[in-house]
Every structure is written in structure tokens, then in C-alpha cells.
Amino acid sequence: MTDHDADQGSAIAELLEQVRAGLSRVGPAEAARIAARGGLLVDIRPLELRRRHGTVPGAVVVDRNQLEWRLDPTSPDRLPEVVDAGQEIVLVCQEGFASSLAAGSLQALGLRRATDLDGGFVAWAAAGLPVEPPAKTLEP
């Protein structure tokens, strides 16, 4: 049982359900196809999780607390990889919970094609897709 299994019936579970109703969540294979055709994969996991589990090759790392500022195409602080509000963006967290809420926030900013990876990094790795080990991706 994950920590999120205990959330059933809670306000956060209801919010998550509402947010996900507006998302077209993708699985690992579809996320890889989106990245291959120029979409943006964004890893919002904390440093400790990236250090422990590795990263998705080619994913842009953005701390969750900076996400909206860095991905809003109208923000002067946006990433150069963010081209417009119609860009395909897939957010990646560890298990696919925080990324759903974050994708909903991006959609509220007008990024209509923002979504998240169903199952998160765990699902990506379990699908046998490439993972860069922590030693190659993060400084000590």
C-alpha cells in the first residue's frame, strides 16, 4: 500500500480526481513518443529522488516550487525550451501524483497540452525505457 492509497475519501483525493478529469495522461511509451517528436519532458522530482533513482534522459529538471514561472510562456523567467502555450509537455514525478496536480496548474496558466506521466518515473523505469543512473546525472 502506498501513502496515497490511504487518501481515498480525502479532500486531496477529490482534488486529484478533478484535476485528472481534465488531463490526457500518458503512459511511458507515449511519453517517449512525445519526447521523440519534440515535446518537453519535465522532471519535477526533488533532488534526493533523482539522486537515488536516476533520471529520464533528455528530461528538463525543474523544481516543483519554480515550475509555473519556468514553464509559463509569458514569463520572463521561462526556460528557453518553452516555445508556446500549445507545446506538448509531460511532467514526471516519482509515482504520478504530484505531477497530476502540477499539470493542472500549468493548464490553468494556458498550457493546454500539459499533462503528466501516469505512474511517474517508476512506470517509466518499469517499462524498460532508458534511465540515466544517478552517478551520471547528478553531482555528489
N, CA and C atoms as a LAMMPS dump frame, in Angstrom:
ITEM: TIMESTEP
0
ITEM: NUMBER OF ATOMS
420
ITEM: BOX BOUNDS ff ff ff
-5.0000000000000000e+02 5.0000000000000000e+02
-5.0000000000000000e+02 5.0000000000000000e+02
-5.0000000000000000e+02 5.0000000000000000e+02
ITEM: ATOMS id mol type element x y z
1 1 1 N 0.846 -1.182 0
2 1 2 C 0 0 0
3 1 3 C 0.886 1.238 0
4 2 1 N 0.63 2.153 -0.916
5 2 2 C 1.382 3.404 -0.933
6 2 3 C 0.718 4.391 0.014
7 3 1 N 1.432 5.459 0.32
8 3 2 C 0.869 6.506 1.167
9 3 3 C -0.409 7.07 0.552
10 4 1 N -0.476 7.1 -0.766
11 4 2 C -1.618 7.695 -1.446
12 4 3 C -2.86 6.815 -1.388
13 5 1 N -2.698 5.516 -1.136
14 5 2 C -3.854 4.639 -1.018
15 5 3 C -4.722 5.044 0.166
16 6 1 N -4.116 5.58 1.214
17 6 2 C -4.85 5.985 2.402
18 6 3 C -5.62 7.285 2.184
19 7 1 N -5.377 7.96 1.072
20 7 2 C -6.013 9.253 0.796
21 7 3 C -7.466 9.128 0.336
22 8 1 N -7.929 7.936 0.001
23 8 2 C -9.275 7.779 -0.542
24 8 3 C -10.303 8.454 0.365
25 9 1 N -11.177 9.241 -0.241
26 9 2 C -12.208 9.944 0.513
27 9 3 C -11.744 11.268 1.093
28 10 1 N -10.473 11.572 0.959
29 10 2 C -9.942 12.822 1.493
30 10 3 C -10.127 13.95 0.485
31 11 1 N -9.936 15.165 0.953
32 11 2 C -10.045 16.322 0.063
33 11 3 C -8.998 16.259 -1.042
34 12 1 N -7.789 15.804 -0.731
35 12 2 C -6.749 15.735 -1.759
36 12 3 C -7.097 14.684 -2.804
37 13 1 N -7.704 13.589 -2.405
38 13 2 C -8.114 12.567 -3.375
39 13 3 C -9.174 13.134 -4.312
40 14 1 N -10.086 13.927 -3.785
41 14 2 C -11.119 14.542 -4.614
42 14 3 C -10.505 15.563 -5.571
43 15 1 N -9.568 16.365 -5.078
44 15 2 C -8.898 17.335 -5.934
45 15 3 C -8.129 16.63 -7.052
46 16 1 N -7.421 15.576 -6.706
47 16 2 C -6.664 14.816 -7.691
48 16 3 C -7.591 14.264 -8.768
49 17 1 N -8.731 13.742 -8.362
50 17 2 C -9.707 13.21 -9.318
51 17 3 C -10.219 14.315 -10.251
52 18 1 N -10.504 15.493 -9.702
53 18 2 C -10.979 16.618 -10.514
54 18 3 C -9.924 17.063 -11.516
55 19 1 N -8.695 17.182 -11.051
56 19 2 C -7.61 17.625 -11.928
57 19 3 C -7.384 16.608 -13.04
58 20 1 N -7.339 15.339 -12.682
59 20 2 C -7.086 14.301 -13.679
60 20 3 C -8.195 14.208 -14.72
61 21 1 N -9.402 14.611 -14.362
62 21 2 C -10.506 14.596 -15.328
63 21 3 C -10.222 15.545 -16.489
64 22 1 N -9.387 16.551 -16.263
65 22 2 C -9.05 17.497 -17.312
66 22 3 C -7.745 17.205 -18.03
67 23 1 N -7.097 16.117 -17.665
68 23 2 C -5.81 15.759 -18.272
69 23 3 C -5.968 14.585 -19.231
70 24 1 N -5.13 14.558 -20.236
71 24 2 C -4.991 13.376 -21.089
72 24 3 C -3.67 12.731 -20.676
73 25 1 N -3.697 12.01 -19.571
74 25 2 C -2.473 11.427 -19.027
75 25 3 C -1.893 10.423 -20.014
76 26 1 N -0.579 10.281 -19.99
77 26 2 C 0.087 9.375 -20.919
78 26 3 C 0.881 8.331 -20.155
79 27 1 N 1.036 7.178 -20.791
80 27 2 C 1.879 6.132 -20.246
81 27 3 C 3.316 6.343 -20.691
82 28 1 N 4.214 5.49 -20.235
83 28 2 C 5.629 5.651 -20.567
84 28 3 C 5.921 5.631 -22.07
85 29 1 N 5.333 4.715 -22.812
86 29 2 C 5.623 4.634 -24.251
87 29 3 C 5.167 5.898 -24.969
88 30 1 N 3.997 6.413 -24.619
89 30 2 C 3.509 7.641 -25.247
90 30 3 C 4.369 8.83 -24.833
91 31 1 N 4.811 8.884 -23.596
92 31 2 C 5.701 9.968 -23.16
93 31 3 C 6.994 9.954 -23.973
94 32 1 N 7.526 8.76 -24.22
95 32 2 C 8.748 8.641 -25.031
96 32 3 C 8.492 9.115 -26.462
97 33 1 N 7.319 8.796 -27.023
98 33 2 C 6.975 9.255 -28.378
99 33 3 C 6.842 10.783 -28.417
100 34 1 N 6.234 11.354 -27.389
101 34 2 C 6.092 12.811 -27.32
102 34 3 C 7.47 13.465 -27.288
103 35 1 N 8.363 12.931 -26.474
104 35 2 C 9.722 13.482 -26.406
105 35 3 C 10.428 13.346 -27.754
106 36 1 N 10.237 12.209 -28.423
107 36 2 C 10.899 11.971 -29.714
108 36 3 C 10.429 12.945 -30.796
109 37 1 N 9.19 13.399 -30.696
110 37 2 C 8.693 14.348 -31.702
111 37 3 C 8.831 15.8 -31.253
112 38 1 N 9.615 16.04 -30.203
113 38 2 C 9.924 17.405 -29.803
114 38 3 C 9.182 17.933 -28.602
115 39 1 N 8.353 17.102 -27.991
116 39 2 C 7.678 17.523 -26.765
117 39 3 C 8.674 17.634 -25.62
118 40 1 N 8.255 18.272 -24.568
119 40 2 C 9.132 18.542 -23.44
120 40 3 C 8.782 17.639 -22.263
121 41 1 N 9.746 16.811 -21.837
122 41 2 C 9.596 16.043 -20.6
123 41 3 C 10.218 16.862 -19.49
124 42 1 N 9.482 17.03 -18.392
125 42 2 C 9.958 17.838 -17.272
126 42 3 C 9.902 17.016 -15.997
127 43 1 N 11.068 16.798 -15.406
128 43 2 C 11.191 16.046 -14.159
129 43 3 C 11.065 17.025 -13.004
130 44 1 N 10.007 16.872 -12.202
131 44 2 C 9.779 17.771 -11.077
132 44 3 C 10.133 17.129 -9.735
133 45 1 N 10.786 15.982 -9.774
134 45 2 C 11.118 15.287 -8.533
135 45 3 C 12.207 16.027 -7.758
136 46 1 N 12.171 15.898 -6.446
137 46 2 C 13.233 16.505 -5.63
138 46 3 C 14.592 15.852 -5.921
139 47 1 N 15.63 16.597 -5.647
140 47 2 C 16.996 16.123 -5.867
141 47 3 C 17.241 14.755 -5.243
142 48 1 N 16.763 14.542 -4.051
143 48 2 C 17.013 13.266 -3.367
144 48 3 C 16.464 12.081 -4.158
145 49 1 N 15.289 12.211 -4.744
146 49 2 C 14.736 11.11 -5.543
147 49 3 C 15.534 10.914 -6.832
148 50 1 N 15.934 12.008 -7.458
149 50 2 C 16.763 11.88 -8.661
150 50 3 C 18.106 11.269 -8.313
151 51 1 N 18.655 11.646 -7.184
152 51 2 C 19.938 11.107 -6.74
153 51 3 C 19.824 9.602 -6.448
154 52 1 N 18.711 9.196 -5.893
155 52 2 C 18.518 7.793 -5.512
156 52 3 C 18.148 6.907 -6.703
157 53 1 N 17.312 7.409 -7.623
158 53 2 C 16.749 6.554 -8.672
159 53 3 C 17.246 6.84 -10.082
160 54 1 N 17.865 7.988 -10.307
161 54 2 C 18.306 8.35 -11.647
162 54 3 C 17.32 9.272 -12.318
163 55 1 N 17.542 9.505 -13.613
164 55 2 C 16.709 10.443 -14.359
165 55 3 C 16.337 9.888 -15.727
166 56 1 N 15.369 10.535 -16.343
167 56 2 C 14.972 10.209 -17.712
168 56 3 C 15.897 11 -18.638
169 57 1 N 16.613 10.329 -19.529
170 57 2 C 17.494 11.047 -20.447
171 57 3 C 16.725 12.105 -21.252
172 58 1 N 17.274 13.289 -21.316
173 58 2 C 16.669 14.368 -22.08
174 58 3 C 15.613 15.165 -21.342
175 59 1 N 15.186 14.702 -20.168
176 59 2 C 14.183 15.455 -19.412
177 59 3 C 14.822 16.708 -18.827
178 60 1 N 14.064 17.782 -18.824
179 60 2 C 14.487 19.025 -18.193
180 60 3 C 14.092 18.933 -16.715
181 61 1 N 14.995 19.29 -15.837
182 61 2 C 14.713 19.26 -14.404
183 61 3 C 14.291 20.651 -13.951
184 62 1 N 13.115 20.722 -13.331
185 62 2 C 12.612 21.98 -12.78
186 62 3 C 12.039 21.679 -11.401
187 63 1 N 12.542 22.364 -10.4
188 63 2 C 11.993 22.189 -9.052
189 63 3 C 10.513 22.536 -9.06
190 64 1 N 9.74 21.761 -8.358
191 64 2 C 8.282 21.963 -8.335
192 64 3 C 7.92 23.389 -7.921
193 65 1 N 8.658 23.961 -6.979
194 65 2 C 8.304 25.294 -6.497
195 65 3 C 8.608 26.398 -7.514
196 66 1 N 9.275 26.082 -8.616
197 66 2 C 9.566 27.057 -9.663
198 66 3 C 8.838 26.741 -10.974
199 67 1 N 8.099 25.676 -10.994
200 67 2 C 7.538 25.14 -12.232
201 67 3 C 6.727 26.157 -13.033
202 68 1 N 5.767 26.797 -12.406
203 68 2 C 4.892 27.708 -13.138
204 68 3 C 5.681 28.872 -13.746
205 69 1 N 6.633 29.412 -13.022
206 69 2 C 7.442 30.525 -13.531
207 69 3 C 8.337 30.094 -14.691
208 70 1 N 8.856 28.882 -14.618
209 70 2 C 9.794 28.401 -15.631
210 70 3 C 9.098 27.884 -16.894
211 71 1 N 7.812 27.485 -16.782
212 71 2 C 7.113 26.954 -17.952
213 71 3 C 6.058 27.883 -18.537
214 72 1 N 5.707 28.95 -17.856
215 72 2 C 4.745 29.906 -18.395
216 72 3 C 5.385 30.607 -19.593
217 73 1 N 4.836 30.422 -20.806
218 73 2 C 5.464 31.031 -21.978
219 73 3 C 5.455 32.558 -21.953
220 74 1 N 4.656 33.17 -21.085
221 74 2 C 4.629 34.629 -20.984
222 74 3 C 5.552 35.155 -19.887
223 75 1 N 6.189 34.268 -19.148
224 75 2 C 7.051 34.684 -18.041
225 75 3 C 8.451 35.049 -18.524
226 76 1 N 9.013 36.127 -18.004
227 76 2 C 10.391 36.46 -18.361
228 76 3 C 11.391 35.438 -17.803
229 77 1 N 10.943 34.599 -16.879
230 77 2 C 11.808 33.589 -16.27
231 77 3 C 11.63 32.2 -16.876
232 78 1 N 10.917 32.111 -18.006
233 78 2 C 10.648 30.799 -18.611
234 78 3 C 11.944 30.171 -19.137
235 79 1 N 11.895 28.87 -19.246
236 79 2 C 13.001 28.12 -19.844
237 79 3 C 13.049 28.388 -21.342
238 80 1 N 14.229 28.377 -21.935
239 80 2 C 14.307 28.566 -23.39
240 80 3 C 13.629 27.44 -24.172
241 81 1 N 13.478 26.278 -23.563
242 81 2 C 12.824 25.136 -24.222
243 81 3 C 11.319 25.33 -24.37
244 82 1 N 10.756 26.255 -23.628
245 82 2 C 9.315 26.51 -23.688
246 82 3 C 9.055 27.47 -24.84
247 83 1 N 8.337 26.974 -25.855
248 83 2 C 8.151 27.775 -27.063
249 83 3 C 6.799 28.467 -27.15
250 84 1 N 5.726 27.802 -26.727
251 84 2 C 4.404 28.432 -26.765
252 84 3 C 3.416 27.626 -25.938
253 85 1 N 2.212 28.169 -25.799
254 85 2 C 1.184 27.548 -24.959
255 85 3 C 0.642 26.243 -25.534
256 86 1 N 0.917 25.964 -26.805
257 86 2 C 0.442 24.731 -27.429
258 86 3 C 1.44 23.595 -27.406
259 87 1 N 2.576 23.832 -26.8
260 87 2 C 3.636 22.819 -26.747
261 87 3 C 3.196 21.603 -25.923
262 88 1 N 3.608 20.426 -26.378
263 88 2 C 3.35 19.212 -25.598
264 88 3 C 4.343 19.168 -24.442
265 89 1 N 3.804 19.042 -23.232
266 89 2 C 4.632 18.982 -22.03
267 89 3 C 4.149 17.811 -21.186
268 90 1 N 5.081 16.957 -20.785
269 90 2 C 4.762 15.833 -19.914
270 90 3 C 5.582 15.982 -18.639
271 91 1 N 4.881 16.1 -17.518
272 91 2 C 5.551 16.211 -16.227
273 91 3 C 5.773 14.834 -15.639
274 92 1 N 6.917 14.683 -14.987
275 92 2 C 7.295 13.412 -14.386
276 92 3 C 7.6 13.638 -12.908
277 93 1 N 6.892 12.926 -12.045
278 93 2 C 7.254 12.867 -10.632
279 93 3 C 7.586 11.4 -10.335
280 94 1 N 7.688 11.025 -9.099
281 94 2 C 8.107 9.661 -8.794
282 94 3 C 7.034 8.622 -9.143
283 95 1 N 5.763 8.884 -8.75
284 95 2 C 4.716 7.882 -8.955
285 95 3 C 3.492 8.397 -9.715
286 96 1 N 3.492 9.662 -10.11
287 96 2 C 2.388 10.186 -10.9
288 96 3 C 1.278 10.847 -10.11
289 97 1 N 1.569 11.338 -8.93
290 97 2 C 0.56 12.054 -8.148
291 97 3 C 0.82 13.561 -8.172
292 98 1 N 1.975 13.973 -7.7
293 98 2 C 2.313 15.4 -7.691
294 98 3 C 2.319 15.97 -9.106
295 99 1 N 2.713 15.157 -10.068
296 99 2 C 2.761 15.627 -11.455
297 99 3 C 1.364 15.914 -12
298 100 1 N 0.357 15.188 -11.561
299 100 2 C -1.013 15.466 -11.998
300 100 3 C -1.449 16.843 -11.512
301 101 1 N -1.205 17.123 -10.24
302 101 2 C -1.581 18.419 -9.693
303 101 3 C -0.811 19.539 -10.384
304 102 1 N 0.462 19.317 -10.649
305 102 2 C 1.288 20.327 -11.319
306 102 3 C 0.81 20.548 -12.751
307 103 1 N 0.437 19.488 -13.458
308 103 2 C -0.065 19.623 -14.832
309 103 3 C -1.361 20.432 -14.845
310 104 1 N -2.207 20.219 -13.855
311 104 2 C -3.429 21.011 -13.743
312 104 3 C -3.116 22.484 -13.559
313 105 1 N -2.104 22.772 -12.791
314 105 2 C -1.679 24.157 -12.577
315 105 3 C -1.174 24.779 -13.876
316 106 1 N -0.406 24.017 -14.652
317 106 2 C 0.089 24.524 -15.931
318 106 3 C -1.062 24.763 -16.911
319 107 1 N -2.041 23.873 -16.909
320 107 2 C -3.194 24.085 -17.78
321 107 3 C -3.937 25.355 -17.385
322 108 1 N -4.022 25.638 -16.09
323 108 2 C -4.674 26.869 -15.634
324 108 3 C -3.936 28.112 -16.127
325 109 1 N -2.635 27.967 -16.405
326 109 2 C -1.841 29.068 -16.961
327 109 3 C -1.992 29.182 -18.476
328 110 1 N -2.712 28.243 -19.083
329 110 2 C -2.93 28.284 -20.522
330 110 3 C -2.131 27.271 -21.319
331 111 1 N -1.335 26.458 -20.653
332 111 2 C -0.573 25.408 -21.349
333 111 3 C -1.504 24.214 -21.541
334 112 1 N -2.335 24.305 -22.574
335 112 2 C -3.438 23.369 -22.76
336 112 3 C -3.013 21.934 -23.044
337 113 1 N -1.764 21.722 -23.477
338 113 2 C -1.303 20.363 -23.784
339 113 3 C -0.38 19.816 -22.697
340 114 1 N -0.377 20.472 -21.543
341 114 2 C 0.402 19.956 -20.41
342 114 3 C -0.336 18.764 -19.818
343 115 1 N 0.419 17.732 -19.486
344 115 2 C -0.142 16.546 -18.854
345 115 3 C 0.937 15.915 -17.999
346 116 1 N 0.688 14.686 -17.56
347 116 2 C 1.709 14.015 -16.754
348 116 3 C 1.818 12.549 -17.117
349 117 1 N 2.913 11.979 -16.648
350 117 2 C 3.205 10.567 -16.882
351 117 3 C 2.488 9.723 -15.838
352 118 1 N 1.525 8.94 -16.284
353 118 2 C 0.772 8.054 -15.402
354 118 3 C 1.734 7.023 -14.802
355 119 1 N 1.869 7.027 -13.509
356 119 2 C 2.783 6.113 -12.828
357 119 3 C 4.164 6.7 -12.6
358 120 1 N 4.417 7.863 -13.191
359 120 2 C 5.658 8.593 -12.947
360 120 3 C 6.923 7.859 -13.367
361 121 1 N 8.015 8.263 -12.748
362 121 2 C 9.325 7.687 -13.045
363 121 3 C 9.332 6.176 -12.803
364 122 1 N 8.602 5.735 -11.803
365 122 2 C 8.533 4.296 -11.504
366 122 3 C 8.006 3.531 -12.716
367 123 1 N 6.95 4.051 -13.346
368 123 2 C 6.375 3.388 -14.523
369 123 3 C 7.334 3.454 -15.706
370 124 1 N 8.016 4.589 -15.88
371 124 2 C 8.996 4.744 -16.957
372 124 3 C 10.068 3.661 -16.839
373 125 1 N 10.649 3.533 -15.661
374 125 2 C 11.714 2.549 -15.446
375 125 3 C 11.186 1.122 -15.594
376 126 1 N 9.996 0.852 -15.063
377 126 2 C 9.412 -0.494 -15.15
378 126 3 C 9.116 -0.885 -16.591
379 127 1 N 8.864 0.107 -17.451
380 127 2 C 8.599 -0.172 -18.868
381 127 3 C 9.886 -0.472 -19.635
382 128 1 N 11.023 -0.387 -18.96
383 128 2 C 12.297 -0.685 -19.605
384 128 3 C 12.83 0.442 -20.464
385 129 1 N 12.296 1.642 -20.278
386 129 2 C 12.782 2.789 -21.032
387 129 3 C 14.097 3.28 -20.426
388 130 1 N 14.886 4.025 -21.189
389 130 2 C 16.208 4.434 -20.711
390 130 3 C 16.153 5.251 -19.413
391 131 1 N 17.091 4.941 -18.542
392 131 2 C 17.247 5.682 -17.286
393 131 3 C 18.731 5.966 -17.111
394 132 1 N 19.045 7.223 -16.856
395 132 2 C 20.428 7.568 -16.55
396 132 3 C 20.654 7.352 -15.062
397 133 1 N 21.633 6.537 -14.716
398 133 2 C 21.908 6.304 -13.299
399 133 3 C 22.29 7.596 -12.604
400 134 1 N 22.027 7.685 -11.313
401 134 2 C 22.307 8.903 -10.563
402 134 3 C 23.758 9.392 -10.712
403 135 1 N 24.714 8.493 -10.709
404 135 2 C 26.122 8.9 -10.761
405 135 3 C 26.443 9.675 -12.033
406 136 1 N 25.725 9.414 -13.106
407 136 2 C 25.981 10.093 -14.371
408 136 3 C 25.235 11.409 -14.5
409 137 1 N 24.213 11.605 -13.672
410 137 2 C 23.351 12.743 -13.874
411 137 3 C 23.44 13.802 -12.785
412 138 1 N 23.979 13.47 -11.638
413 138 2 C 23.955 14.412 -10.514
414 138 3 C 25.315 14.464 -9.841
415 139 1 N 25.683 15.633 -9.463
416 139 2 C 26.92 15.789 -8.698
417 139 3 C 26.689 15.289 -7.267
418 140 1 N 27.761 14.91 -6.568
419 140 2 C 27.597 14.365 -5.208
420 140 3 C 27.052 15.359 -4.216
